[in-house]
Amino acid sequence: MDKLIPSFEEIRALRRAAVEQIAEYYDTLADRPVLVPTTSQALRASLEEALPQEGTDFDSLLRTLDDVIARYSRHSAHPRFFGYVSSPGTPVTSVGSMLASAMNINVTCWRSGPAATDLEHVTIDWLKEILGYPRQAGGLLVSGGSMANFAALAAARSAKAQYNVVRDGMAAAGRMCAYVSSEGHFSISKAAGMLGIGESNVRSVATNARMEIDVTELERLIEQDLDAGYRPFCVVANAGTTATGAFDAIGEMADVARRYQLWLHVDAAYGGFAALAPSARHLFARLAEADSVALDPHKWLYLPVGCGCVLYKDPSTAYAAFSHAADYTRAIGLERDEAFAFWDYGPELSRPFRALDLWLLVKFVGAARLAEAVQQNIDCAQYFGELVGASDDCEMLAPVGLSIFCFRVRPPGYEGDLNALNERILVNLQRAGGSYLSNAMVHGKFALRGCVLNYRTTRRDMEILLEDVRKAYLAVGA
């Protein structure tokens, strides 16, 4: 057998073995620990070897995958994994990723992948429809929310600089300032640093008691920068913050942006697909006024990691920021749609076939079932908030935001350091493996933080989570 060129029957055998392991993984998922504690040294001891000169049989590789890699991974698809903002993936997209790898289309432009390019345009139209974003808007799929924020900020910079900053650099543009709440994602500041705007020119705006941006403080900072001779150019609204799920008042921020002629970007990487849920739809009433939107289908559309999205209300602004030409990329004999190139609208040249998983999921499952799952996630988070509210040993530290909840254990009569206590509870909980939370700081208080982002999660899982937290507290021995 030439393992680089296996026969039809040999490929079928590989496929059967792999799909069998995928099916078994999903079937046993709820019975696995969310995380099995280990060390980097132990894992390296199991995996490290000299460069293999000869091939290994596929069954042996699958055993290593199951016994080491899967066993010692943190299972984001587990129904009680509530850490960070992590998608569980889906069975159909696990197959989709296999198909995409088989075709291995480099979706740089239409001529490199005609069907893949048009399929991406179709799926982008679906995302706009979910959000109620203008039909004439453009967009593309990127690696994730951080890259989507980067691309949007690059377009904003070019649109508002009054100079060709792509050609001449930032020196001629003066000091440009962007504004985002103190709860905004760090990728905004990181993008500003990479774009030459400077992290120090991203103004951190105070929030209100609900952790939403204080619009009055936003205007004060804009006026302060104008008085100093700086150039405000962009305001960023959070459509679901990472820490607490807070949702900024997009309409009020749109009014501010219009008043000062600023670019309005909405970071909806986490919360954007809450637009599918009836209970959250009203939050998106004025999203269509945004100049750009960052989304993460690999969060609340349950896609595998590696699929973000940026939308531009006016695609020509992105073209001004990213278009580039070289003889070796010149489209010959093609015009209009067939001459389209994704590299003219974003930072990447080589691009995987991200749209296939998105198309497969929506076509196979349907938007109605996805909407039901998103609403169920929100309902589970609200239910957990009710459980904590009815308890005498825990307290909420912020309102439930979309599907994110932040709370802490507060035993009756406890007089010690609650932050330190809850840190120890978190470590015990994660090591136990039954449920998994991450952490956040809320008004200076250490919070046990959870995000429900899994269509498998039920109200019973929320009850088990609280039981597991109490067991983790008992293990502290406080």
C-alpha positions in Angstrom: 0.0 0.0 0.0 1.3 3.4 -1.0 0.0 5.5 1.9 0.1 8.7 -0.1 -2.0 7.2 -2.8 -4.3 4.6 -1.1 -6.8 2.7 -3.2 -10.6 3.2 -3.2 -11.1 0.4 -0.8 -8.3 1.5 1.4 -9.8 5.0 1.6 -13.1 3.5 2.5 -11.4 1.6 5.3 -9.8 4.8 6.7 -13.2 6.5 6.5 -15.1 3.8 8.3 -12.6 3.7 11.1 -12.5 7.4 11.6 -16.3 7.9 11.4 -16.8 5.0 13.9 -14.5 6.8 16.3 -16.3 10.1 15.8 -19.7 8.4 16.5 -18.4 6.7 19.6 -17.0 10.1 20.8 -20.4 11.7 20.5 -22.2 8.8 22.0 -19.9 8.7 25.2 -19.5 12.5 25.5 -21.8 13.1 28.4 -20.2 10.3 30.4 -16.7 11.6 30.0 -15.1 14.0 32.4 -15.0 17.5 31.0 -11.3 17.6 31.8 -8.9 14.9 33.0 -6.0 16.6 35.0 -2.6 16.1 33.6 0.7 17.9 33.0 2.6 19.0 29.9 5.5 16.8 30.9 3.3 13.7 31.1 1.7 14.5 27.7 5.1 15.1 26.1 6.3 11.8 27.4 3.3 10.1 25.7 3.7 11.9 22.4 7.3 12.8 21.9 9.4 10.8 19.5 12.0 11.3 16.8 10.9 12.1 13.3 9.1 9.0 12.0 10.8 7.7 8.9 8.3 4.9 8.3 4.5 5.1 8.3 2.3 3.7 11.1 -0.9 1.8 10.7 -4.1 4.0 10.9 -5.7 1.9 13.7 -2.7 2.6 15.9 -2.9 6.3 15.3 -6.6 6.3 16.2 -5.8 4.5 19.5 -3.3 7.3 20.3 -5.9 9.8 19.4 -8.4 8.3 21.7 -6.1 7.2 24.6 -4.0 10.4 24.7 -5.3 13.3 22.6 -9.1 12.9 23.2 -8.7 11.7 26.8 -6.6 14.7 27.8 -8.5 17.3 25.9 -11.0 19.7 27.5 -14.3 18.7 26.0 -16.1 21.9 24.9 -19.0 19.7 23.5 -19.7 18.3 27.0 -23.2 19.5 28.1 -21.7 21.0 31.3 -18.7 22.7 29.8 -19.5 26.4 30.6 -16.0 27.9 30.2 -15.2 30.9 28.1 -17.3 31.1 24.8 -16.7 27.8 23.2 -18.8 26.0 20.5 -19.5 22.3 20.9 -19.3 21.6 17.2 -21.8 19.3 15.5 -21.7 15.8 14.0 -22.6 17.1 10.5 -19.8 19.7 10.5 -17.3 17.0 11.6 -18.2 15.3 8.4 -18.2 18.6 6.6 -14.6 19.3 7.7 -13.6 15.9 6.3 -15.2 16.7 3.0 -13.6 20.2 2.9 -10.2 18.7 3.6 -10.7 16.2 0.8 -11.4 18.9 -1.8 -8.8 21.2 -0.3 -10.0 24.3 -2.1 -8.0 27.5 -1.5 -10.8 30.1 -1.5 -8.7 33.1 -2.5 -11.0 34.3 -5.3 -13.6 33.1 -7.7 -11.3 31.6 -10.2 -9.5 29.5 -7.5 -12.8 28.1 -6.2 -15.8 29.2 -8.2 -18.5 27.2 -6.3 -16.8 27.7 -2.9 -16.7 31.5 -3.5 -20.4 31.7 -4.5 -21.3 29.4 -1.6 -19.5 31.8 0.8 -21.5 34.8 -0.7 -24.7 32.8 -0.1 -23.9 32.0 3.5 -22.9 35.6 4.1 -26.4 36.6 2.8 -27.9 34.2 5.3 -26.0 35.8 8.2 -27.1 39.3 7.1 -30.7 38.0 7.1 -30.4 36.6 10.6 -29.2 40.0 11.8 -31.4 42.2 9.7 -28.3 43.8 8.1 -28.7 45.6 4.8 -28.8 43.4 1.7 -26.2 45.5 -0.1 -23.7 44.9 2.6 -20.7 42.7 1.9 -18.5 40.5 4.0 -16.3 37.4 4.2 -15.5 34.6 6.6 -12.3 34.9 8.6 -10.5 32.9 11.2 -12.4 34.3 14.2 -13.7 37.3 16.0 -10.3 38.8 16.6 -9.5 38.8 12.9 -13.0 40.2 12.2 -12.4 43.1 14.6 -9.0 43.7 13.0 -10.5 43.8 9.5 -13.3 46.2 10.6 -10.9 48.5 12.4 -8.7 48.6 9.3 -11.7 49.6 7.1 -12.7 52.2 9.7 -9.1 53.7 9.7 -9.0 54.0 6.0 -12.5 55.5 5.8 -11.9 58.2 8.4 -8.2 59.1 8.2 -8.6 61.6 5.3 -5.3 60.4 4.0 -4.2 57.2 2.3 -2.8 55.5 5.4 -2.3 52.2 3.5 0.1 53.9 1.2 1.6 56.6 3.4 1.4 55.2 6.9 -0.2 56.7 10.0 2.1 59.7 10.4 0.0 62.0 8.2 -3.2 61.0 9.8 -2.4 62.3 13.3 -3.6 60.8 16.5 -6.7 58.7 15.7 -8.8 57.5 18.7 -11.3 54.6 19.0 -13.7 54.1 21.9 -14.9 50.9 23.5 -16.2 50.1 26.9 -14.0 48.8 29.7 -15.7 45.4 29.1 -14.7 45.3 25.4 -12.6 42.4 24.0 -8.9 42.9 24.1 -8.7 42.2 20.4 -9.8 45.8 19.7 -6.7 47.2 21.4 -4.5 44.5 19.9 -5.8 45.4 16.4 -5.2 49.1 17.0 -1.6 48.2 17.9 -1.1 46.2 14.8 -2.6 48.9 12.6 -0.3 51.6 13.9 -3.2 53.4 15.6 -1.7 52.6 19.0 -3.2 50.7 21.9 -3.0 53.9 24.0 -5.4 55.6 21.6 -8.2 53.1 22.3 -10.2 54.8 25.0 -11.7 52.6 27.7 -15.1 53.9 28.5 -16.7 53.3 31.9 -19.7 51.1 32.2 -23.0 51.4 34.1 -24.2 49.0 36.8 -25.3 46.6 34.1 -21.8 46.6 32.6 -23.0 48.4 29.5 -21.1 51.4 28.1 -21.9 54.7 29.7 -22.9 56.8 26.6 -22.6 60.1 28.5 -19.0 59.2 29.4 -18.4 58.2 25.8 -19.4 61.6 24.6 -17.2 63.3 27.2 -14.2 61.4 26.1 -14.8 62.2 22.4 -15.2 65.9 23.2 -12.0 65.7 25.3 -10.0 64.3 22.4 -11.4 66.8 20.0 -10.4 69.6 22.3 -6.9 68.1 22.4 -6.7 68.2 18.6 -7.0 64.4 18.1 -9.1 62.6 15.5 -11.9 60.4 17.0 -12.7 57.9 14.2 -14.5 54.8 15.6 -16.8 53.7 18.4 -17.2 50.0 19.2 -20.5 48.6 20.6 -20.5 45.3 22.4 -23.3 42.9 21.4 -22.6 40.6 24.3 -19.4 41.1 26.3 -17.1 38.1 27.0 -17.2 38.5 30.8 -20.9 39.1 31.6 -22.8 39.1 28.3 -23.6 42.8 28.6 -25.2 44.3 25.5 -24.5 48.0 24.7 -27.3 50.3 23.6 -26.5 50.1 19.8 -29.1 52.7 18.9 -27.7 55.3 21.4 -24.2 54.6 20.2 -25.4 55.0 16.6 -26.7 58.4 17.4 -23.3 59.4 18.9 -21.5 58.1 15.9 -23.7 60.0 13.5 -23.4 63.2 15.6 -19.6 63.1 15.5 -19.3 61.4 12.1 -17.6 58.3 13.5 -17.5 54.8 12.3 -19.8 52.5 14.3 -18.5 48.9 14.7 -20.4 46.3 16.5 -18.5 43.4 18.1 -21.1 40.7 18.0 -18.6 37.8 18.0 -20.3 36.2 21.0 -23.8 37.6 21.0 -24.7 38.2 17.3 -26.6 35.0 16.8 -28.8 35.7 19.8 -30.7 37.5 17.1 -32.2 34.1 16.3 -33.9 34.0 19.8 -37.3 35.6 20.2 -36.3 36.9 23.7 -33.3 38.8 22.4 -34.4 39.9 19.0 -35.3 43.4 20.2 -31.7 44.1 21.1 -30.8 44.2 17.4 -33.4 46.8 16.3 -30.8 49.3 15.1 -27.9 47.0 14.2 -28.4 47.9 10.5 -27.0 51.3 11.3 -23.5 49.9 12.1 -20.8 50.4 9.5 -19.3 47.0 10.3 -20.1 43.9 12.4 -17.9 41.1 13.8 -19.5 37.7 14.2 -18.3 34.2 15.2 -20.3 31.4 13.6 -17.9 29.1 15.5 -19.5 30.3 18.8 -23.3 30.5 18.8 -23.9 28.8 15.5 -22.0 25.8 16.9 -19.5 25.6 14.0 -16.0 24.1 14.5 -13.3 26.5 15.6 -11.9 28.7 12.7 -15.0 30.4 11.3 -15.5 34.1 12.1 -17.1 36.7 9.9 -16.9 40.4 9.2 -19.7 42.4 7.6 -19.2 45.8 5.9 -22.2 48.0 5.3 -20.3 49.6 2.4 -17.9 47.0 0.9 -15.9 49.8 -0.9 -14.5 50.8 2.5 -12.9 47.4 2.9 -11.7 47.5 -0.6 -9.9 50.8 0.1 -8.2 49.1 3.1 -7.2 45.8 1.7 -7.1 45.7 -2.2 -3.8 44.8 -3.7 -2.6 43.7 -7.1 0.3 41.7 -8.4 1.0 40.3 -11.9 0.7 36.7 -10.5 -2.8 37.4 -9.2 -4.2 39.3 -12.1 -7.5 37.9 -13.4 -7.2 37.4 -17.1 -10.3 36.9 -19.2 -12.6 37.4 -16.3 -14.9 40.3 -15.5 -17.4 41.4 -12.8 -18.4 38.6 -10.3 -15.9 36.1 -11.8 -13.0 38.6 -11.1 -13.9 38.8 -7.4 -11.1 38.3 -4.9 -11.5 37.9 -1.2 -8.0 39.3 -0.6 -9.4 42.7 -1.7 -11.7 42.7 1.4 -9.7 41.2 4.1 -6.2 40.4 5.3 -5.8 36.8 4.2 -4.7 35.4 0.8 -4.8 31.6 1.5 -8.2 30.8 2.9 -9.8 27.4 3.8 -13.3 26.4 2.6 -15.0 27.8 5.7 -18.4 28.2 4.1 -18.9 24.5 3.6 -19.5 23.7 7.3 -21.8 26.8 7.6 -23.8 25.8 4.6 -24.1 22.2 5.6 -25.2 23.0 9.2 -27.9 25.5 8.1 -29.2 23.3 5.3 -29.1 20.1 7.3 -30.5 21.4 10.6 -32.5 24.5 9.5 -32.6 28.0 11.0 -35.7 27.2 13.0 -33.9 24.4 15.0 -30.9 26.6 15.5 -33.1 29.4 16.8 -34.7 26.9 19.2 -31.3 25.9 20.5 -30.1 29.5 21.0 -33.3 30.3 23.0 -32.8 27.1 25.0 -29.2 28.3 25.9 -30.6 31.6 27.1 -33.3 30.0 29.1 -30.8 27.7 30.8 -28.7 30.6 31.9 -31.8 32.4 33.2 -32.8 29.3 35.1 -29.4 29.1 36.7 -29.7 32.7 37.8 -33.0 31.7 39.4 -31.4 28.8 41.2 -28.7 31.0 42.6 -31.2 33.7 43.6 -33.2 31.1 45.5 -30.1 29.8 47.4 -28.7 30.9 50.7 -25.0 30.2 49.9 -24.5 31.8 46.5 -25.1 35.2 44.9 -25.3 36.6 41.4 -22.6 39.3 40.7 -24.2 40.6 37.5 -27.5 40.2 35.7 -27.6 37.2 33.4 -26.4 38.5 30.0 -27.8 36.5 27.1 -26.4 33.1 28.1 -23.7 34.2 30.5 -24.0 34.1 34.2 -21.5 35.4 36.9 -21.9 34.4 40.5 -20.0 33.4 43.6 -20.3 31.2 46.6 -21.0 33.2 49.7 -21.6 30.8 52.7 -23.7 32.2 55.5 -21.6 33.8 58.2 -18.3 33.5 56.1 -15.9 36.3 57.1 -12.9 35.3 55.1 -11.6 36.5 51.7 -14.4 35.6 49.2 -12.2 36.2 46.2 -9.6 33.7 47.4 -12.3 31.2 48.4 -14.0 31.3 45.0 -10.7 30.9 43.2 -10.0 27.7 45.2 -13.6 26.5 44.4 -13.0 27.1 40.7 -9.8 25.0 40.7 -11.5 22.2 42.6 -14.5 22.3 40.2 -12.3 22.1 37.1 -10.2 19.3 38.5 -13.2 17.2 39.5 -14.3 17.0 35.9 -18.1 16.9 36.3 -18.7 20.6 35.3 -16.5 23.4 34.1 -16.6 27.1 34.7 -14.2 29.9 33.9 -13.8 33.2 35.8 -14.2 36.9 35.5 -13.9 40.0 37.7 -17.1 41.9 38.2 -16.9 45.2 40.0 -13.7 44.0 41.7 -15.2 40.7 42.8 -14.0 37.3 41.6 -16.8 35.6 39.8 -17.5 32.0 38.8 -18.5 32.6 35.2 -20.4 30.3 32.9 -21.6 30.6 29.3 -24.3 28.2 28.0 -23.4 27.6 24.4 -24.4 24.0 23.8 -27.6 22.6 22.3 -27.1 19.5 24.5 -27.4 21.4 27.8 -30.6 21.1 29.8 -32.1 22.6 32.9 -31.0 19.5 34.7 -27.4 20.2 33.8 -27.8 23.6 35.4 -28.9 21.9 38.6 -26.0 19.5 38.5 -23.6 22.4 38.0 -24.8 24.0 41.2 -24.4 20.7 43.0 -20.9 20.4 41.7 -20.0 23.9 42.8 -21.2 23.0 46.3 -19.1 19.8 46.3 -16.1 21.9 45.2 -16.7 24.3 48.1 -16.8 21.4 50.6 -13.5 20.1 49.2 -11.9 23.5 50.0 -12.4 22.7 53.7 -13.1 26.3 54.5 
